[in-house]
Amino acid sequence: AGDREYKSRGATNEVVKVVEGMKRRRLGGSDIVVSELGLGTQRWVSADFNAPSEEDCFAFMDAAILKGGVNLIDTAEQYPIPSSSANREGDTERTIGRWMRERKVPREKVVIASKITGGRCARASLGECMNARIRSIF
């Protein structure tokens, strides 16, 4: 099973299509295609005094993804930064998931790039940590 031959889906960084004026490029030689711009979410719903609220974040995703051709969201299990007892780690991913459910955004419409940090995941396998990230979004 591990000796399957890799077959490139196309040229790295190839512009595959344009959506709402936004170029989408092939990620490596994979069949994953991402917008040239993405949404960074580190401070979304954080404890920072001027952090965007969930309502603001929904508006960002509405404008960028539903109207602007963006399909890439960068997040992490540790977000938001800074966190607090009211703004817990993982709330950013949960906000993305709520937006997708409320707006009925098909999973195939977005590419979610998440990361994990050493903390809690140091004791678990990488697969378990990534599966937990997926569950928190969907």
Backbone as CSV, one residue per row, in Angstrom:
resi,resn,N_x,N_y,N_z,CA_x,CA_y,CA_z,C_x,C_y,C_z
1,ALA,0.817,-1.194,0.000,0.000,0.000,0.000,0.857,1.252,0.000
2,GLY,1.988,1.252,0.703,2.828,2.435,0.784,3.714,2.626,-0.433
3,ASP,3.716,1.706,-1.368,4.598,1.824,-2.509,3.874,2.295,-3.775
4,ARG,2.739,2.956,-3.616,2.033,3.501,-4.775,2.868,4.603,-5.402
5,GLU,2.818,4.685,-6.696,3.558,5.711,-7.406,2.800,7.037,-7.342
6,TYR,3.535,8.108,-7.054,2.934,9.435,-7.014,2.724,9.929,-8.436
7,LYS,1.560,10.479,-8.704,1.277,11.038,-10.015,0.843,12.489,-9.840
8,SER,1.626,13.410,-10.384,1.311,14.830,-10.294,0.016,15.136,-11.017
9,ARG,-0.769,16.029,-10.437,-2.039,16.451,-11.049,-1.837,17.617,-12.011
10,GLY,-0.643,18.197,-12.008,-0.362,19.337,-12.883,0.834,20.104,-12.375
11,ALA,1.163,21.167,-13.085,2.337,21.967,-12.748,2.147,22.683,-11.415
12,THR,3.206,22.703,-10.614,3.189,23.432,-9.345,2.905,24.901,-9.599
13,ASN,2.028,25.473,-8.810,1.695,26.895,-8.861,0.971,27.305,-10.143
14,GLU,0.497,26.359,-10.900,-0.237,26.641,-12.133,-1.550,27.355,-11.816
15,VAL,-1.866,28.415,-12.565,-3.172,29.057,-12.410,-4.189,28.135,-13.068
16,VAL,-5.083,27.598,-12.265,-6.059,26.620,-12.742,-7.338,27.297,-13.195
17,LYS,-7.754,28.333,-12.443,-8.969,29.064,-12.811,-8.984,30.401,-12.102
18,VAL,-9.941,31.230,-12.496,-10.147,32.529,-11.868,-11.600,32.565,-11.404
19,VAL,-11.809,32.890,-10.126,-13.147,32.956,-9.546,-13.359,34.364,-8.993
20,GLU,-14.369,35.049,-9.460,-14.665,36.425,-9.015,-13.414,37.307,-9.095
21,GLY,-12.607,37.119,-10.138,-11.401,37.918,-10.328,-10.189,37.435,-9.549
22,MET,-10.359,36.416,-8.704,-9.265,35.899,-7.876,-8.645,34.674,-8.549
23,LYS,-7.329,34.740,-8.788,-6.635,33.585,-9.362,-6.570,32.463,-8.344
24,ARG,-6.758,31.249,-8.830,-6.599,30.059,-7.996,-5.467,29.233,-8.583
25,ARG,-4.548,28.843,-7.725,-3.344,28.127,-8.152,-3.292,26.730,-7.541
26,ARG,-2.654,25.845,-8.278,-2.443,24.473,-7.827,-1.431,24.477,-6.682
27,LEU,-1.725,23.745,-5.631,-0.836,23.626,-4.483,0.090,22.445,-4.739
28,GLY,1.339,22.751,-4.995,2.283,21.697,-5.355,1.801,20.987,-6.609
29,GLY,1.985,19.701,-6.672,1.491,18.910,-7.790,0.193,18.212,-7.460
30,SER,-0.491,18.683,-6.402,-1.715,18.030,-5.925,-2.931,18.496,-6.731
31,ASP,-4.074,17.982,-6.364,-5.310,18.453,-6.978,-5.985,19.518,-6.106
32,ILE,-5.267,20.030,-5.101,-5.780,21.101,-4.246,-5.486,22.436,-4.933
33,VAL,-6.518,23.256,-5.068,-6.397,24.551,-5.735,-6.797,25.636,-4.741
34,VAL,-5.905,26.617,-4.535,-6.154,27.659,-3.538,-6.073,29.047,-4.164
35,SER,-6.834,29.967,-3.574,-6.809,31.362,-4.019,-5.459,31.988,-3.690
36,GLU,-5.091,32.995,-4.479,-3.812,33.671,-4.231,-3.793,34.392,-2.887
37,LEU,-4.953,34.781,-2.406,-5.070,35.396,-1.085,-5.864,34.468,-0.183
38,GLY,-5.564,34.512,1.089,-6.303,33.715,2.060,-6.684,34.571,3.249
39,LEU,-7.551,34.030,4.080,-7.950,34.727,5.299,-7.112,34.211,6.463
40,GLY,-6.408,35.121,7.140,-5.693,34.781,8.360,-6.618,35.008,9.544
41,THR,-6.639,34.083,10.493,-7.662,34.125,11.539,-7.111,34.166,12.965
42,GLN,-5.840,34.467,13.142,-5.207,34.349,14.456,-5.937,35.119,15.552
43,ARG,-6.407,36.311,15.280,-7.021,37.145,16.325,-8.541,37.097,16.316
44,TRP,-9.129,36.366,15.396,-10.590,36.309,15.319,-11.167,35.861,16.647
45,VAL,-12.160,36.560,17.142,-12.881,36.297,18.398,-11.935,36.137,19.592
46,SER,-10.834,36.889,19.590,-9.854,36.771,20.675,-10.208,37.706,21.831
47,ALA,-9.392,37.634,22.871,-9.581,38.478,24.057,-8.996,39.871,23.859
48,ASP,-8.367,40.134,22.724,-7.794,41.447,22.438,-8.892,42.506,22.413
49,PHE,-8.602,43.702,22.888,-9.641,44.735,23.018,-10.268,45.120,21.680
50,ASN,-9.541,44.986,20.578,-10.098,45.390,19.284,-10.201,44.211,18.306
51,ALA,-10.304,43.016,18.855,-10.410,41.824,18.008,-11.766,41.793,17.317
52,PRO,-11.820,41.239,16.108,-13.113,41.138,15.431,-14.039,40.149,16.140
53,SER,-15.300,40.537,16.257,-16.319,39.675,16.867,-16.696,38.558,15.896
54,GLU,-17.486,37.610,16.365,-17.958,36.551,15.481,-18.756,37.150,14.316
55,GLU,-19.571,38.154,14.598,-20.343,38.815,13.540,-19.410,39.430,12.492
56,ASP,-18.325,40.086,12.950,-17.335,40.652,12.023,-16.709,39.547,11.172
57,CYS,-16.346,38.440,11.820,-15.696,37.326,11.114,-16.627,36.725,10.068
58,PHE,-17.906,36.606,10.397,-18.891,36.129,9.419,-18.910,37.078,8.216
59,ALA,-18.868,38.390,8.480,-18.864,39.373,7.392,-17.600,39.252,6.546
60,PHE,-16.449,39.014,7.189,-15.201,38.820,6.438,-15.337,37.627,5.489
61,MET,-15.842,36.503,6.025,-15.968,35.288,5.210,-17.021,35.464,4.120
62,ASP,-18.114,36.163,4.438,-19.128,36.451,3.417,-18.496,37.202,2.248
63,ALA,-17.763,38.283,2.571,-17.169,39.121,1.531,-16.074,38.383,0.757
64,ALA,-15.176,37.729,1.478,-14.029,37.103,0.827,-14.402,35.809,0.100
65,ILE,-15.142,34.942,0.764,-15.396,33.602,0.215,-16.640,33.573,-0.657
66,LEU,-17.741,34.133,-0.159,-18.984,34.060,-0.926,-19.003,35.045,-2.093
67,LYS,-18.268,36.168,-1.958,-18.332,37.195,-3.007,-16.997,37.508,-3.673
68,GLY,-15.882,37.162,-3.025,-14.581,37.628,-3.506,-13.658,36.602,-4.122
69,GLY,-14.083,35.356,-4.227,-13.252,34.347,-4.876,-12.183,33.717,-4.004
70,VAL,-12.096,34.113,-2.737,-11.123,33.509,-1.819,-11.648,32.143,-1.393
71,ASN,-10.760,31.159,-1.281,-11.188,29.846,-0.778,-10.256,29.306,0.302
72,LEU,-9.236,30.060,0.689,-8.229,29.588,1.640,-8.402,30.286,2.985
73,ILE,-8.530,29.478,4.046,-8.611,29.995,5.415,-7.470,29.380,6.211
74,ASP,-6.665,30.236,6.827,-5.558,29.782,7.668,-5.986,29.889,9.128
75,THR,-5.874,28.787,9.859,-6.272,28.780,11.263,-5.347,27.853,12.044
76,ALA,-5.623,27.664,13.325,-4.837,26.755,14.165,-5.640,26.388,15.397
77,GLU,-5.285,25.262,15.995,-5.999,24.799,17.191,-5.792,25.751,18.355
78,GLN,-4.749,26.534,18.332,-4.426,27.446,19.421,-5.179,28.777,19.303
79,TYR,-5.731,29.083,18.145,-6.406,30.371,17.931,-7.737,30.406,18.645
80,PRO,-8.148,31.524,19.192,-7.593,32.854,19.000,-6.426,33.140,19.934
81,ILE,-5.609,34.060,19.494,-4.511,34.571,20.309,-4.737,36.064,20.434
82,PRO,-4.822,36.629,21.610,-4.778,35.942,22.894,-6.132,35.300,23.225
83,SER,-6.053,34.221,23.988,-7.272,33.550,24.444,-7.527,33.934,25.904
84,SER,-8.695,33.544,26.397,-9.068,33.821,27.795,-10.104,32.784,28.195
85,SER,-10.636,32.892,29.392,-11.677,31.945,29.809,-12.943,32.133,28.969
86,ALA,-13.175,33.341,28.478,-14.356,33.609,27.641,-14.069,33.380,26.157
87,ASN,-12.815,33.469,25.768,-12.391,33.305,24.373,-11.373,32.171,24.338
88,ARG,-11.872,30.943,24.314,-11.022,29.760,24.482,-10.289,29.375,23.199
89,GLU,-9.134,28.721,23.391,-8.430,28.157,22.239,-9.390,27.248,21.489
90,GLY,-9.383,27.335,20.182,-10.291,26.551,19.350,-11.524,27.326,18.930
91,ASP,-11.780,28.481,19.559,-12.973,29.265,19.211,-12.934,29.765,17.768
92,THR,-11.747,30.061,17.257,-11.657,30.520,15.869,-12.125,29.422,14.921
93,GLU,-11.661,28.192,15.133,-12.106,27.080,14.287,-13.607,26.851,14.433
94,ARG,-14.108,26.956,15.663,-15.554,26.775,15.873,-16.351,27.878,15.166
95,THR,-15.818,29.096,15.128,-16.474,30.198,14.417,-16.549,29.897,12.919
96,ILE,-15.469,29.396,12.352,-15.462,29.021,10.934,-16.511,27.944,10.676
97,GLY,-16.570,26.953,11.541,-17.551,25.878,11.393,-18.984,26.380,11.485
98,ARG,-19.252,27.283,12.438,-20.605,27.848,12.559,-20.979,28.620,11.303
99,TRP,-20.041,29.399,10.774,-20.300,30.160,9.554,-20.628,29.212,8.397
100,MET,-19.842,28.149,8.260,-20.093,27.200,7.170,-21.467,26.548,7.305
101,ARG,-21.839,26.189,8.537,-23.156,25.567,8.744,-24.283,26.564,8.497
102,GLU,-24.168,27.764,9.063,-25.240,28.758,8.925,-25.411,29.228,7.487
103,ARG,-24.310,29.339,6.762,-24.367,29.806,5.372,-24.514,28.636,4.390
104,LYS,-24.532,27.413,4.942,-24.638,26.194,4.118,-23.546,26.153,3.037
105,VAL,-22.332,26.453,3.460,-21.179,26.447,2.563,-20.689,25.011,2.433
106,PRO,-20.670,24.477,1.229,-20.184,23.103,1.048,-18.705,23.003,1.427
107,ARG,-18.341,21.915,2.048,-16.950,21.685,2.474,-15.973,21.870,1.319
108,GLU,-16.378,21.498,0.119,-15.499,21.571,-1.049,-15.211,23.011,-1.474
109,LYS,-15.953,23.963,-0.961,-15.789,25.363,-1.373,-14.594,26.037,-0.703
110,VAL,-14.136,25.499,0.428,-13.027,26.118,1.149,-11.900,25.122,1.406
111,VAL,-10.694,25.674,1.451,-9.511,24.915,1.854,-9.120,25.474,3.209
112,ILE,-9.146,24.633,4.227,-8.820,25.074,5.577,-7.435,24.548,5.931
113,ALA,-6.509,25.489,6.125,-5.140,25.139,6.501,-5.037,25.348,8.003
114,SER,-4.995,24.252,8.759,-4.894,24.354,10.206,-3.534,23.846,10.654
115,LYS,-3.171,24.218,11.851,-1.893,23.811,12.418,-2.134,23.347,13.844
116,ILE,-1.196,22.598,14.351,-1.250,22.227,15.758,0.060,22.642,16.420
117,THR,-0.002,22.909,17.725,1.190,23.277,18.476,1.586,22.110,19.360
118,GLY,2.689,22.244,20.032,3.186,21.160,20.876,2.301,20.826,22.056
119,GLY,1.865,21.800,22.798,1.057,21.657,24.006,0.297,20.366,24.175
120,ARG,-1.006,20.426,23.998,-1.871,19.262,24.201,-1.556,18.135,23.228
121,CYS,-1.103,18.480,22.054,-0.885,17.457,21.029,0.412,16.686,21.226
122,ALA,1.254,17.146,22.122,2.515,16.439,22.352,2.271,15.037,22.895
123,ARG,1.153,14.838,23.582,0.869,13.538,24.179,0.041,12.634,23.254
124,ALA,-0.470,13.170,22.205,-1.313,12.397,21.289,-0.611,12.272,19.946
125,SER,-1.121,11.387,19.124,-0.537,11.248,17.794,-0.963,12.414,16.919
126,LEU,-0.196,12.673,15.887,-0.516,13.733,14.948,-1.897,13.511,14.330
127,GLY,-2.198,12.269,13.967,-3.499,11.946,13.380,-4.648,12.264,14.312
128,GLU,-4.501,11.926,15.597,-5.555,12.219,16.574,-5.765,13.726,16.707
129,CYS,-4.678,14.475,16.721,-4.787,15.934,16.845,-5.460,16.543,15.624
130,MET,-5.080,16.122,14.446,-5.698,16.679,13.242,-7.170,16.286,13.158
131,ASN,-7.504,15.067,13.539,-8.915,14.665,13.544,-9.720,15.513,14.541
132,ALA,-9.119,15.859,15.653,-9.808,16.722,16.617,-10.046,18.099,16.015
133,ARG,-9.095,18.609,15.241,-9.255,19.907,14.582,-10.419,19.856,13.601
134,ILE,-10.487,18.808,12.825,-11.567,18.657,11.848,-12.914,18.587,12.559
135,ARG,-12.989,17.828,13.646,-14.248,17.730,14.396,-14.672,19.065,14.973
136,SER,-13.719,19.897,15.387,-14.096,21.184,15.980,-14.666,22.131,14.918
137,ILE,-14.281,21.959,13.676,-14.796,22.810,12.604,-16.128,22.263,12.084
138,PHE,-16.162,20.973,11.887,-17.361,20.378,11.283,-18.123,19.618,12.323
